[in-house]
Amino acid sequence: MRYLLPALWLALASPAWADGLVIAPVKLLDTSQEARDQQAEHLHRQDLLAQVLAEQMPGTLLTRDEVAEACPRETTDCLVTLLRDRGGDRGLFIVVQKASTLILQAFASEVDLKAGKLIAHKELNFRGDNDESWRRAGVFLARQLRD
């Protein structure tokens, strides 16, 4: 019983942001002009970042296929409607820009899907284009969005 009450209190006190969040697939803007084709690695890392955010926030992830089928041109209006139709009260949109192998920047926008208004916008610089750096960026970004 002694452990049940703190757990119950934490469950009741959980933040409202945990309800109704839908996360769009992470997009990548690669301006690094590196010669080697890294498309497969980057798709994996985009999925990794989205998964970390979904676990840390928590939220529901949309797949690239769902977005491609419903919003082939990926207009803002279509994406907001799609996330709202998937049960979201809030949507999370993330774009990562890769400037070089060592320098990446994530832009995250959380949107009130019913009102169509921006709730929060965070920017994060991170170093290293590898799974671990993308995972750490996701954990840090989720913490910034929750606070």
N, C-alpha and C positions, 0 to 999 in steps of 0.2 A: 504494500500500500504506500509505503514511504516513497518508492520510485514511481508509482503510478501518478501521483499528484503532480510532480514536476513535468512529467511527460504529457499529461493532459493539459497543463497550463501552456506548455510550448505549442501544442497542437492548436489550442484555441487562440493563441497569440500570434500564429503564423501570419505573415504579411499578406495583404490582399493581392499583391502582384503575382502570387502563385496561381491564382484562378484565371482561366481564360486566355493564357498566352499562347499564340501560335507563331512559330518561327519559320520565316521564309528561308529557302536555301541560300547559303552564303555565296556571294558573288566575288569574283576575283578580277581585278584590273592589273594586268602584268605589264608594267612599263619598263622592266629591267633590260629588255633587249638582249637577254642571254641566248646564246646560240642553241643550246641543248633543249630539246622538246621535253617539257616537264608537265604537260597537260594531265597525265594520269596521276602523277604525284600530287598535283595541286587539287584535283578533284577529290582525292582521298583526304587531303588536309582541310578542304572546305567542309567536307562531311564530318570530319573529326571536330572541327571548331563548332559546328552546329550541334553535334551530339553532346559536347561538353556543356554548351549553353543550355540545352534542353534538360540535362541532368542537374545542373546547378541552379536553374531558375525556379522551378521546372516549367516545361512547356511542351507543346505538341509540335513536332517537326513536319513540315511539308516536304515532299520529295520533288526533285527536279522534274520528274515525269508529270506529277500533278500540276505543277506550274505550267509546263510546256503545253499540256492538253487544254487547260482552262484559259491561259493567258499567253498565247504564242508571241505576242509583241511585248509582253511584260510592262504594260502601261501602269501607272500608279493607281488609277481608278480600278482597273481589273484586279491588280494584286490585293488592294485593300478589300474589295468585294469578296475575292476568293478566301482570304484569311477570315473574314467575318462569316462567310458561309460555312467554313470549317469549324465554327463554334467559338471563334476568338472574340474577346472583348478588346484585347490588345495584340498588336502585331510587332514583331521584331525583325528588322531588316538590317543586314550586315554586308558591307562591302570591304574587302581587303585590297589595298593597293600595294603591289610589290615594286619597290623602286630599285632594289638590287638584291643580291643573295643575302645580304646582312640587314637590310632595312625594309620593314613592312609597316603599314599603318592600317588599322581597322577603324571603320566608321560604323557606328551602330545607332540606329534610330528606332525608338519605341513609339508606337502610334496608337492612339485611342481609335479603334476601328469604327465605332459607332459615330463619333463626332468628326472623325477624319482629321484630328489634331495631333501635333507632335507632343508627346509626353516628356521624352528625354532624348538627348543626343550625346553620345560619348565618342571620343576619339582616343585611340591608343596606339602608341608606337611600340613595336617589338622587334627584337633582333633575332635573326636566324630563320632560314626557310627549311625547317625540319619538323617532324611530328611533335617533338617535345616543346618547341617554342610556340607552335600553334595551340597545343593543349594548354600550356601555361597562360597564353593570351586569353583563351576562352574562360579559364577559371577567374582570372583577374577582371575581365570584362563583365562577367556575370556578377561579381561582387560589387563592381562600380554601379551597375544598373540596379541592383537590389538596394543599395544605400541611398 
